[in-house]
Amino acid sequence: MNQFRPILYAEDDPRDTELTLAAFTTSKLANEIIVVTDGAQALDYLFRRGAYAERRPGLPAFALLDLKMPKIDGMEVLRRIKTDDSLKALPVIMLTSSREERDLVMSYKAGANAFVVKPIEFNEFANAVRELSMFWAVINEPPPDFARQVT
């Protein structure tokens, strides 16, 4: 089931990572949070290569991607996820400080499932992360073929 699969969180800003992990803690989910600091690490995790070659098979419940990351940006990670048959059913949420309409439109065109602008105030941010987590990790059911892939 979804609630026991890890959540992939790709973010290069340590302050945002700290806030997001604190927000996840308040949501009291049992999911492990896999934190990577750039797009290349996110893809390595998803494709089980490099430092993640030995990780358990299966995909995360969902991925949270920052747009602006080093090495490979979030938009390119999203494109690679949504064009790969083994990954394209993975829910991807763009979690970013960008308020640019262009980023919003490009994210949805590339296949993002949601686009969330990081609230400045911690309580708002914690609520947003809690709601995202509850929906994508607990309430949402993956498509049947996707569910078989991750077992």
N, C-alpha and C positions, 0 to 999 in steps of 0.2 A: 504494500500500500504506500501511497505517497508520503504519509507523515513520517516514515522512517528512512526515507532516502535523503541524502545530504542536499544542501542548498549551496550552489556555487555563487560566490560573491567576488566580483572582479572590480577592484578599486585601488587606485594608486595613492590616494591622499590618506595618510595615517589618521588624521583627525576625523575624517568622514567614516573611516573603517571603525574607529573606536565608538563613534556615535551609533553607527548601524549595529554593531555587535551588542551594544548596551540596549538598543531598541529590540533586538532579537531576544535578549535575555528577559525583557519584560513580557514578551509574548509567550514565554514558557513552552515553546515547541521542543520536542525531543530531537529534532533534526540536527545533525552535525552541520556546522557552517564551514565550508572550505573557502578560505580567503586566498586569493591570488592578487598580485600587484600589477600585472600587466596583461595585455591581450594574448601574448604568446603563451604565458602560463595557463591562461584560461583554456586555450586550444589544446595545450599539452594535456591538461586534466581531462578534457572531453574525449580526446582521441587516445587516451591512455598511452602516452609516450613521454620520453624524458624522465623527469623526477616522478611522474605518475604512471609509469609503465606497469608497475606492479599493483596498482590500486584495484580494488574489487570491481568486476564488470558491472555495467549498468550506468544509467544516466541520473543526474540529480533530479529532484522534484521540480526545480526550476533554476534559472540563472538570473542573477541581478548583474547588469553590466553598466559600468560608468562609460560615458561616451568618450571622454578624453583621457586615454591611458597611453603610457609609453609602449614602444615596440610595435604593437598592433592596436589600433584604437577600437573602441567598443562597436562602432558601426561595421568595421571589417570583420570583427568576431561574429557579430550578428549575421552578416552576409554568409560567412562560411558555415555557420550553424544551419541556416535556413536553406542552403543549397546542397547539403550533405544528406543523403537518404537516411543514414543512421541517426542523425541529430535533428532533422527538421521539425519533428513533433515536440521537441523540448520547448516548454514555455520560457520565453525570454522577456524580462522586464528591464527596460532602460531606466536606470535610476541615476539622475544627473542634476547638476545645478544649472544646466543650460535652459534658458527660457526662449531660445530662438525657434521660431516657427519652422524654419528650414530643417533643424535637427528633428523636430517632432514628425514632420512629413516624411523625411528620409527614413526615419526609424520604422514607421508603419509600412512604408513601401518595401522596406527590406525584410519585413515579416515580424517585427516586434509584436508581442502580445499586449504590452502595456508600456506607457511612457509616463514616468513619475518624476516631477521636479522636486528636488530635495527641499523640504521646508527649512527655513532658517531656525525656527524655535524648536527646541528638543522635543517637547511634548507632542507637537504636531508631527514631527518626524517619527517619533516612536509609534504614534498611532498609525501613520502611513505604513511603516514597516510591519507592524502587527497585523494590519488588515491584509496587506499583500501576502504575508506568510500564511495566515489562516486560509485564505482563499486558495493559493497555489499549492500549498503543502498538505492541506487537510481536506478542503471541500472539493476542489477540482479533481476529476478523474481523467487520467490520460486515455487516449484512444486505445482500443484493444491490442492492436499490433505493437504499439509503443510499450504497453504494459508487458507484453511477452518478451520484448527485447531486454528489459531491465531486470528480469528475474534470474 
